[in-house]
Amino acid sequence: MAVTLAKEALDVGIITSNGEKMLAFYHGVLGLPQEPSIPFPGLGTIHRLVCGNSILRIVASDNAVENVAGGVFASRNGIRYITINITNLDEVVADCKTFGCNIAVDIRDLRPGVRCCQVQDPDGNYVEFICAG
């Protein structure tokens, strides 16, 4: 049986031991609005950031975690990137560069009328920005 969606969005969680820097990027640089954080004793604190109808959960772990992000883009299996469709690609990429993000793929034409860029967040996760128009 197929799922019956209760929400027209896919929420994503990122586990990190680098919570402050990750929030500085996703909330401070990208400007994703932040909802109240939820502490989970023994796990960490879940910081909820709004991206359209989706929620990006930054889970700042209370425990040491292994960083498996980074590496060459297509060198590992699993969830490797998130895509955010935006209208102000040049400005956002400039802010990411100022923040010190690694620019994995600088702004380029993806296809006629569509440009893209891939940056890495402070933990090395890939964030793809797509701009149509």
C-alpha positions in Angstrom: 0.0 0.0 0.0 1.3 3.4 -0.9 1.7 6.0 1.9 -1.0 8.6 2.3 0.8 11.9 2.8 -0.3 14.1 5.7 2.1 16.8 4.5 3.2 17.9 1.0 6.9 17.9 2.0 9.8 15.7 2.9 11.6 16.6 6.2 15.3 15.9 6.6 17.4 15.4 9.7 21.2 16.0 10.0 23.0 14.7 13.0 26.0 16.8 14.0 28.5 17.5 16.8 28.9 20.9 15.3 25.5 22.4 16.1 26.5 26.1 16.5 28.3 26.3 13.1 25.5 24.3 11.4 22.9 26.7 12.7 25.1 29.7 11.8 25.0 28.3 8.2 21.4 27.1 7.8 19.7 29.8 9.9 22.3 32.7 9.7 23.6 32.4 6.1 20.6 30.8 4.3 18.1 32.5 6.5 15.9 29.5 7.1 13.4 30.5 9.9 13.9 28.6 13.2 11.1 27.1 15.2 11.6 26.3 18.9 14.3 23.8 19.6 13.4 20.5 21.3 15.9 19.0 23.8 16.1 15.2 24.0 18.2 14.1 27.0 20.7 11.5 26.1 20.4 12.4 22.4 20.9 16.1 22.0 18.8 19.1 20.8 16.7 19.2 17.7 16.8 22.5 16.0 13.9 22.8 13.5 14.4 25.1 10.5 11.6 25.8 8.1 12.2 25.4 4.3 9.0 26.0 2.5 6.7 23.2 3.7 9.6 21.1 4.8 11.5 21.0 8.1 15.3 20.6 8.2 16.2 19.2 11.6 19.7 19.9 12.8 20.3 17.4 15.7 23.1 18.8 17.8 24.2 15.5 19.5 25.2 15.3 23.2 27.5 12.4 22.2 30.5 12.1 19.9 29.4 11.3 16.3 31.4 10.0 13.4 31.4 12.5 10.5 30.6 10.5 7.3 29.8 13.6 5.2 32.1 15.1 2.7 34.3 13.2 0.2 33.7 13.2 -3.5 30.1 13.9 -4.4 29.3 10.5 -5.9 31.8 8.4 -4.0 29.5 7.1 -1.3 26.1 5.6 -1.2 23.2 6.9 0.9 21.6 10.3 1.1 24.3 12.6 -0.3 22.7 16.0 -0.9 19.6 18.2 -0.4 18.3 20.5 -3.1 16.8 23.9 -2.4 15.1 25.7 -5.2 15.7 29.5 -4.9 15.4 32.7 -7.0 18.5 34.5 -5.8 21.4 32.1 -6.6 24.1 34.7 -7.1 23.5 36.4 -3.7 23.2 33.1 -1.8 26.4 31.7 -3.3 28.3 34.9 -2.5 27.1 34.7 1.1 28.2 31.0 1.3 31.6 32.0 0.0 31.9 34.8 2.5 30.9 32.3 5.3 33.7 30.0 4.1 31.7 27.1 2.6 33.5 24.8 0.2 32.0 25.5 -3.3 31.9 22.0 -4.7 30.4 23.1 -8.0 30.3 26.8 -8.7 27.4 28.4 -10.5 26.8 26.9 -13.9 24.1 26.3 -16.4 22.3 23.0 -15.7 20.1 23.3 -18.8 18.6 26.2 -20.7 17.1 28.6 -18.2 18.2 26.7 -15.2 21.4 27.4 -13.2 22.8 25.5 -10.2 25.5 25.4 -7.6 26.6 22.9 -5.0 28.1 24.0 -1.7 29.1 22.0 1.4 27.8 22.9 4.8 30.1 23.1 7.8 30.0 19.3 8.3 30.6 18.6 4.6 27.0 17.8 3.5 26.2 18.8 0.0 23.6 21.5 -0.5 22.5 22.0 -4.1 20.8 25.3 -5.1 18.7 25.4 -8.3 17.5 28.6 -9.9 15.1 28.6 -12.8 14.3 31.7 -14.7 
